[in-house]
Amino acid sequence: MFLKLVILSLLLLTFSILAMASGILLKSNGRFPAISIGKNREMKRRGITCPRHDELICHRRTGKGKTCGCQ
């Protein structure tokens, strides 16, 4: 019984991975979705910026050794 469950789970997992891969491979412009904030057009359009970039800007403004954030 347990072995059947493991085999069925592996088959379903394999099928789902192949389905996702085929969607990317068979498209004419098949690419992985842009999940990085800096490269995602929709996030840029909504005004969402990269937290790392925001932190670097904050540290430049406040100087070294000082904290930036809510106080």
Phi, psi and omega in degrees: 000313180295321180296321178296320180295319179295316180295316178297319178297316179295321178296317178294320178295316178297316179298317182292321178294317178295323178295318178293319180293321180294327177298324179281318185286327185272346176290150178292327178243048186292114178224158172287145179297143180284108180258347177287134183297323182291340183250356184268117183295321182295320178292322176297318181297325180277355178084018179274125182247167182287128180299325179294318178297318178298320180293320178297318178297318180297317180293327176294322181289318187272340183095167183287146176083348179263153180269152173233139183144191181286134179228000000 
